[in-house]
């Protein structure tokens, strides 16, 4: 009727923490593998782009990738990103 095993709760918490740590390590490894493959294939997924200010306002706004320094419009970045995901999918990375 009463639960006299006070250590069971602590053991369950420790097990849950260990499972979370292992899952986090697996996700880190998968992310590192994805970035390494992108580097090998010359792909930048353009996660962070900054506005280029020296171009006149009359032209479409252009952005520069913080990582690979590519300069393009937002539409061009989106097109490139979609094509890059397709290449990674064909290579069996995703």
OpenMM code with the backbone's topology and positions (N, CA, C; nanometers):
from openmm import Vec3, app, unit

residues = "UNK UNK UNK UNK UNK UNK UNK UNK UNK UNK UNK UNK UNK UNK UNK UNK UNK UNK UNK UNK UNK UNK UNK UNK UNK UNK UNK UNK UNK UNK UNK UNK UNK UNK UNK UNK UNK UNK UNK UNK UNK UNK UNK UNK UNK UNK UNK UNK UNK UNK UNK UNK UNK UNK UNK UNK UNK UNK UNK UNK UNK UNK UNK UNK UNK UNK UNK UNK UNK UNK UNK UNK UNK UNK UNK UNK UNK UNK UNK UNK UNK UNK UNK UNK UNK UNK UNK UNK UNK UNK UNK UNK UNK UNK".split()
positions = [
    Vec3(0.0818, -0.1177, 0.0000),
    Vec3(0.0000, 0.0000, 0.0000),
    Vec3(0.0872, 0.1256, 0.0000),
    Vec3(0.1967, 0.1266, 0.0729),
    Vec3(0.2862, 0.2406, 0.0764),
    Vec3(0.4115, 0.2102, -0.0038),
    Vec3(0.4639, 0.3129, -0.0665),
    Vec3(0.5879, 0.2977, -0.1425),
    Vec3(0.7043, 0.3293, -0.0499),
    Vec3(0.7761, 0.2267, -0.0112),
    Vec3(0.8869, 0.2452, 0.0827),
    Vec3(1.0211, 0.2615, 0.0122),
    Vec3(1.0215, 0.2570, -0.1213),
    Vec3(1.1483, 0.2666, -0.1954),
    Vec3(1.1722, 0.4131, -0.2331),
    Vec3(1.2341, 0.4865, -0.1399),
    Vec3(1.2570, 0.6292, -0.1613),
    Vec3(1.3655, 0.6543, -0.2669),
    Vec3(1.4517, 0.5595, -0.2894),
    Vec3(1.5580, 0.5749, -0.3886),
    Vec3(1.5096, 0.5592, -0.5308),
    Vec3(1.3922, 0.5030, -0.5499),
    Vec3(1.3414, 0.4784, -0.6850),
    Vec3(1.3168, 0.6090, -0.7596),
    Vec3(1.2667, 0.7088, -0.6901),
    Vec3(1.2401, 0.8375, -0.7547),
    Vec3(1.3702, 0.9035, -0.8001),
    Vec3(1.4712, 0.9020, -0.7160),
    Vec3(1.6005, 0.9598, -0.7520),
    Vec3(1.6650, 0.8823, -0.8670),
    Vec3(1.6494, 0.7515, -0.8647),
    Vec3(1.7039, 0.6693, -0.9727),
    Vec3(1.6337, 0.7011, -1.1041),
    Vec3(1.5026, 0.7224, -1.1004),
    Vec3(1.4274, 0.7569, -1.2211),
    Vec3(1.4713, 0.8925, -1.2758),
    Vec3(1.4977, 0.9877, -1.1855),
    Vec3(1.5446, 1.1200, -1.2283),
    Vec3(1.6830, 1.1090, -1.2920),
    Vec3(1.7712, 1.0325, -1.2301),
    Vec3(1.9061, 1.0140, -1.2858),
    Vec3(1.9012, 0.9462, -1.4218),
    Vec3(1.8138, 0.8476, -1.4363),
    Vec3(1.7991, 0.7780, -1.5644),
    Vec3(1.7465, 0.8731, -1.6716),
    Vec3(1.6494, 0.9560, -1.6360),
    Vec3(1.5944, 1.0528, -1.7318),
    Vec3(1.7010, 1.1532, -1.7741),
    Vec3(1.7833, 1.1972, -1.6797),
    Vec3(1.8921, 1.2907, -1.7131),
    Vec3(1.9933, 1.2252, -1.8067),
    Vec3(2.0287, 1.1013, -1.7791),
    Vec3(2.1238, 1.0305, -1.8636),
    Vec3(2.0675, 1.0140, -2.0043),
    Vec3(1.9397, 0.9769, -2.0144),
    Vec3(1.8759, 0.9633, -2.1464),
    Vec3(1.8771, 1.0955, -2.2224),
    Vec3(1.8481, 1.2050, -2.1524),
    Vec3(1.8481, 1.3372, -2.2166),
    Vec3(1.9895, 1.3749, -2.2616),
    Vec3(2.0901, 1.3447, -2.1797),
    Vec3(2.2287, 1.3738, -2.2182),
    Vec3(2.2708, 1.2941, -2.3407),
    Vec3(2.2318, 1.1670, -2.3457),
    Vec3(2.2659, 1.0838, -2.4616),
    Vec3(2.1968, 1.1337, -2.5880),
    Vec3(2.0704, 1.1720, -2.5749),
    Vec3(1.9967, 1.2246, -2.6901),
    Vec3(2.0596, 1.3552, -2.7386),
    Vec3(2.0988, 1.4403, -2.6462),
    Vec3(2.1636, 1.5675, -2.6815),
    Vec3(2.2961, 1.5416, -2.7541),
    Vec3(2.3727, 1.4452, -2.7074),
    Vec3(2.4997, 1.4113, -2.7725),
    Vec3(2.4764, 1.3587, -2.9134),
    Vec3(2.3726, 1.2788, -2.9334),
    Vec3(2.3406, 1.2272, -3.0665),
    Vec3(2.3005, 1.3403, -3.1605),
    Vec3(2.2210, 1.4354, -3.1118),
    Vec3(2.1802, 1.5482, -3.1951),
    Vec3(2.2995, 1.6367, -3.2299),
    Vec3(2.3897, 1.6572, -3.1347),
    Vec3(2.5114, 1.7340, -3.1625),
    Vec3(2.5952, 1.6666, -3.2701),
    Vec3(2.6098, 1.5354, -3.2604),
    Vec3(2.6884, 1.4607, -3.3588),
    Vec3(2.6240, 1.4685, -3.4974),
    Vec3(2.4922, 1.4595, -3.5027),
    Vec3(2.4222, 1.4688, -3.6313),
    Vec3(2.4396, 1.6076, -3.6915),
    Vec3(2.4316, 1.7116, -3.6088),
    Vec3(2.4513, 1.8484, -3.6580),
    Vec3(2.5933, 1.8699, -3.7080),
    Vec3(2.6917, 1.8179, -3.6340),
    Vec3(2.8306, 1.8304, -3.6777),
    Vec3(2.8539, 1.7598, -3.8106),
    Vec3(2.7918, 1.6419, -3.8265),
    Vec3(2.8056, 1.5680, -3.9525),
    Vec3(2.7420, 1.6456, -4.0678),
    Vec3(2.6273, 1.7085, -4.0427),
    Vec3(2.5610, 1.7877, -4.1471),
    Vec3(2.6479, 1.9060, -4.1881),
    Vec3(2.7039, 1.9786, -4.0899),
    Vec3(2.7891, 2.0931, -4.1220),
    Vec3(2.9155, 2.0487, -4.1949),
    Vec3(2.9726, 1.9364, -4.1571),
    Vec3(3.0925, 1.8862, -4.2246),
    Vec3(3.0613, 1.8507, -4.3693),
    Vec3(2.9465, 1.7878, -4.3925),
    Vec3(2.9063, 1.7532, -4.5290),
    Vec3(2.8808, 1.8786, -4.6108),
    Vec3(2.8174, 1.9784, -4.5512),
    Vec3(2.7930, 2.1049, -4.6210),
    Vec3(2.9255, 2.1703, -4.6601),
    Vec3(3.0224, 2.1677, -4.5709),
    Vec3(3.1538, 2.2241, -4.6023),
    Vec3(3.2195, 2.1493, -4.7177),
    Vec3(3.2109, 2.0164, -4.7152),
    Vec3(3.2698, 1.9356, -4.8226),
    Vec3(3.2027, 1.9633, -4.9568),
    Vec3(3.0718, 1.9837, -4.9563),
    Vec3(2.9969, 2.0062, -5.0801),
    Vec3(2.9941, 2.1532, -5.1202),
    Vec3(3.0509, 2.2399, -5.0382),
    Vec3(3.0507, 2.3831, -5.0694),
    Vec3(2.9144, 2.4468, -5.0542),
    Vec3(2.8360, 2.3974, -4.9613),
    Vec3(2.7004, 2.4476, -4.9398),
    Vec3(2.6962, 2.5321, -4.8138),
    Vec3(2.6342, 2.6479, -4.8234),
    Vec3(2.6045, 2.7299, -4.7066),
    Vec3(2.4526, 2.7430, -4.7008),
    Vec3(2.3947, 2.7111, -4.5883),
    Vec3(2.2487, 2.7177, -4.5776),
    Vec3(2.1995, 2.8560, -4.5382),
    Vec3(2.2894, 2.9536, -4.5267),
    Vec3(2.2556, 3.0940, -4.5068),
    Vec3(2.1552, 3.1144, -4.3944),
    Vec3(2.1964, 3.0755, -4.2747),
    Vec3(2.1097, 3.0940, -4.1595),
    Vec3(2.1063, 3.2379, -4.1120),
    Vec3(2.2166, 3.3109, -4.1272),
    Vec3(2.2229, 3.4488, -4.0798),
    Vec3(2.2701, 3.5370, -4.1942),
    Vec3(2.1840, 3.6268, -4.2387),
    Vec3(2.2213, 3.7206, -4.3444),
    Vec3(2.2039, 3.8623, -4.2928),
    Vec3(2.2926, 3.9502, -4.3352),
    Vec3(2.2926, 4.0902, -4.2919),
    Vec3(2.2669, 4.1807, -4.4107),
    Vec3(2.1968, 4.2892, -4.3890),
    Vec3(2.1669, 4.3843, -4.4968),
    Vec3(2.2964, 4.4525, -4.5397),
    Vec3(2.3155, 4.4616, -4.6729),
    Vec3(2.4299, 4.5336, -4.7282),
    Vec3(2.3858, 4.6777, -4.7468),
    Vec3(2.4509, 4.7719, -4.6809),
    Vec3(2.4048, 4.9103, -4.6792),
    Vec3(2.4622, 4.9951, -4.7909),
    Vec3(2.5709, 4.9535, -4.8524),
    Vec3(2.6334, 5.0400, -4.9514),
    Vec3(2.5638, 5.0376, -5.0879),
    Vec3(2.4648, 4.9529, -5.1070),
    Vec3(2.3928, 4.9466, -5.2339),
    Vec3(2.2750, 5.0438, -5.2276),
    Vec3(2.2495, 5.1219, -5.3335),
    Vec3(2.1392, 5.2192, -5.3320),
    Vec3(2.0038, 5.1534, -5.3023),
    Vec3(1.9160, 5.2313, -5.2434),
    Vec3(1.7849, 5.1802, -5.2025),
    Vec3(1.6978, 5.1469, -5.3234),
    Vec3(1.7216, 5.2096, -5.4389),
    Vec3(1.6381, 5.1885, -5.5568),
    Vec3(1.6465, 5.0444, -5.6069),
    Vec3(1.7592, 4.9780, -5.5873),
    Vec3(1.7724, 4.8388, -5.6309),
    Vec3(1.7125, 4.7475, -5.5246),
    Vec3(1.6834, 4.6222, -5.5609),
    Vec3(1.6324, 4.5305, -5.4576),
    Vec3(1.7326, 4.5179, -5.3422),
    Vec3(1.6823, 4.5114, -5.2214),
    Vec3(1.7686, 4.5018, -5.1037),
    Vec3(1.8523, 4.3741, -5.1135),
    Vec3(1.9806, 4.3884, -5.0859),
    Vec3(2.0718, 4.2752, -5.0934),
    Vec3(2.1249, 4.2443, -4.9541),
    Vec3(2.1558, 4.1177, -4.9354),
    Vec3(2.2023, 4.0688, -4.8059),
    Vec3(2.3353, 3.9971, -4.8238),
    Vec3(2.4131, 3.9942, -4.7164),
    Vec3(2.5410, 3.9217, -4.7178),
    Vec3(2.5355, 3.8131, -4.6104),
    Vec3(2.5725, 3.6912, -4.6489),
    Vec3(2.5771, 3.5810, -4.5544),
    Vec3(2.6912, 3.6052, -4.4556),
    Vec3(2.6630, 3.5872, -4.3289),
    Vec3(2.7623, 3.6095, -4.2250),
    Vec3(2.8757, 3.5061, -4.2322),
    Vec3(2.8487, 3.3897, -4.2895),
    Vec3(2.9456, 3.2811, -4.2893),
    Vec3(3.0253, 3.2712, -4.4192),
    Vec3(2.9568, 3.2691, -4.5346),
    Vec3(3.0298, 3.2503, -4.6604),
    Vec3(3.0495, 3.3804, -4.7372),
    Vec3(2.9930, 3.4905, -4.6879),
    Vec3(3.0064, 3.6244, -4.7472),
    Vec3(2.9377, 3.6390, -4.8835),
    Vec3(2.8528, 3.5455, -4.9213),
    Vec3(2.7783, 3.5570, -5.0457),
    Vec3(2.6822, 3.6752, -5.0352),
    Vec3(2.6673, 3.7533, -5.1436),
    Vec3(2.5760, 3.8673, -5.1470),
    Vec3(2.4672, 3.8376, -5.2497),
    Vec3(2.3411, 3.8498, -5.2076),
    Vec3(2.2289, 3.8215, -5.2970),
    Vec3(2.1023, 3.8814, -5.2374),
    Vec3(1.9939, 3.8771, -5.3162),
    Vec3(1.8638, 3.9200, -5.2644),
    Vec3(1.8073, 3.8079, -5.1776),
    Vec3(1.7049, 3.8398, -5.0999),
    Vec3(1.6435, 3.7382, -5.0142),
    Vec3(1.5863, 3.6252, -5.0991),
    Vec3(1.5283, 3.6584, -5.2137),
    Vec3(1.4721, 3.5560, -5.3022),
    Vec3(1.5814, 3.4626, -5.3545),
    Vec3(1.6961, 3.5190, -5.3901),
    Vec3(1.8074, 3.4357, -5.4373),
    Vec3(1.8583, 3.3441, -5.3261),
    Vec3(1.8660, 3.3959, -5.2037),
    Vec3(1.9061, 3.3116, -5.0909),
    Vec3(1.8065, 3.1974, -5.0704),
    Vec3(1.6767, 3.2272, -5.0795),
    Vec3(1.5751, 3.1237, -5.0620),
    Vec3(1.5851, 3.0170, -5.1703),
    Vec3(1.6065, 3.0592, -5.2954),
    Vec3(1.6215, 2.9652, -5.4063),
    Vec3(1.7441, 2.8775, -5.3860),
    Vec3(1.8561, 2.9400, -5.3468),
    Vec3(1.9793, 2.8655, -5.3228),
    Vec3(1.9617, 2.7665, -5.2083),
    Vec3(1.8932, 2.8087, -5.1020),
    Vec3(1.8713, 2.7224, -4.9854),
    Vec3(1.7880, 2.6005, -5.0250),
    Vec3(1.6826, 2.6223, -5.1043),
    Vec3(1.5981, 2.5120, -5.1483),
    Vec3(1.6782, 2.4139, -5.2333),
    Vec3(1.7600, 2.4651, -5.3246),
    Vec3(1.8434, 2.3789, -5.4075),
    Vec3(1.9459, 2.3044, -5.3228),
    Vec3(1.9994, 2.3694, -5.2212),
    Vec3(2.0975, 2.3051, -5.1335),
    Vec3(2.0352, 2.1904, -5.0561),
    Vec3(1.9138, 2.2112, -5.0049),
    Vec3(1.8454, 2.1026, -4.9340),
    Vec3(1.8195, 1.9859, -5.0283),
    Vec3(1.7856, 2.0148, -5.1534),
    Vec3(1.7636, 1.9075, -5.2508),
    Vec3(1.8932, 1.8304, -5.2751),
    Vec3(2.0057, 1.9013, -5.2870),
    Vec3(2.1353, 1.8345, -5.3054),
    Vec3(2.1701, 1.7462, -5.1864),
    Vec3(2.1457, 1.7977, -5.0647),
    Vec3(2.1742, 1.7191, -4.9455),
    Vec3(2.0831, 1.5966, -4.9369),
    Vec3(1.9588, 1.6111, -4.9792),
    Vec3(1.8665, 1.4985, -4.9779),
    Vec3(1.9095, 1.3916, -5.0786),
    Vec3(1.9530, 1.4356, -5.1981),
    Vec3(2.0008, 1.3418, -5.2995),
    Vec3(2.1260, 1.2676, -5.2526),
    Vec3(2.2095, 1.3364, -5.1752),
    Vec3(2.3324, 1.2753, -5.1246),
    Vec3(2.3044, 1.1820, -5.0068),
    Vec3(2.1806, 1.1798, -4.9583),
    Vec3(2.1428, 1.0920, -4.8486),
    Vec3(2.1812, 1.1454, -4.7116),
    Vec3(2.2076, 1.2749, -4.7034),
    Vec3(2.2478, 1.3352, -4.5764),
    Vec3(2.1259, 1.3640, -4.4891),
    Vec3(2.0181, 1.4072, -4.5503),
    Vec3(1.8976, 1.4422, -4.4723),
    Vec3(1.8081, 1.3223, -4.4542),
] * unit.nanometer
topology = app.Topology()
chain = topology.addChain("A")
for resn in residues:
    res = topology.addResidue(resn, chain)
    for name in ("N", "CA", "C"):
        topology.addAtom(name, app.Element.getBySymbol(name[0]), res)
